[in-house]
Amino acid sequence: MEEEIKINKDDKEFMLKAVKERGKNLELASSRLQDDEEVVEQALLQDGEALEFASDRIKGNKKLVLLAVETAPWTVCYASEKLKADKEVMLKSCQKDGQTLYYASEELRDDKEVVKAAVENKGIIIKYASFRLRNDKELAQIAVQQNKQSYYFITPERKQDEEIKKIME
């Protein structure tokens, strides 16, 4: 199949069929088809991880990045910088995989809703939150309850909080 794809990598109808069977076949498509919204959408419907092989222009397409994040939240790492600063995209990603807060813009690392979604999913990820939010009592409690290792990443002030000390006992 791979040889057949290499021969037909710029044939849109052939590649549509190929990516519907296996989304990551997008890697073998021509750069023209890696930039074709219809082809990429079909690849992402089959496998969100195919975003890795989409063109840079497509990686800035909010609709398609959201489609990828639906089944493969970590693929937000391939999104454009603009979309890494888009609250809807990062919130959806962080709700599914807290680790993706790592890829969020500095502004979103200081957005309580986004950070809370990430920390509820993976407490230790509080280490990527802004200092202000690492000092937020509610977020510190959620993080430490979810993962006691999170204690090492909250602020000194929060480490002195009696309720957080009780969680650590």
HELIX and SHEET records of a PDB file:
HELIX    1   1 GLU A    2  ILE A    7  1                                   6    
HELIX    2   2 LYS A   12  GLU A   21  1                                  10    
HELIX    3   3 GLY A   23  LEU A   28  5                                   6    
HELIX    4   4 SER A   31  GLN A   34  1                                   4    
HELIX    5   5 GLU A   37  GLN A   46  1                                  10    
HELIX    6   6 GLY A   48  PHE A   53  5                                   6    
HELIX    7   7 ILE A   58  GLY A   60  5                                   3    
HELIX    8   8 LYS A   62  THR A   71  1                                  10    
HELIX    9   9 PRO A   73  TYR A   78  5                                   6    
HELIX   10  10 GLU A   81  LYS A   84  1                                   4    
HELIX   11  11 LYS A   87  LYS A   96  1                                  10    
HELIX   12  12 GLY A   98  TYR A  103  5                                   6    
HELIX   13  13 LEU A  108  ASP A  110  5                                   3    
HELIX   14  14 LYS A  112  ASN A  121  1                                  10    
HELIX   15  15 GLY A  123  TYR A  128  5                                   6    
HELIX   16  16 PHE A  131  ARG A  134  1                                   4    
HELIX   17  17 LYS A  137  GLN A  146  1                                  10    
HELIX   18  18 LYS A  148  PHE A  153  5                                   6    
HELIX   19  19 PRO A  156  LYS A  159  1                                   4    
HELIX   20  20 GLU A  162  MET A  168  1                                   7    
END                                                                             
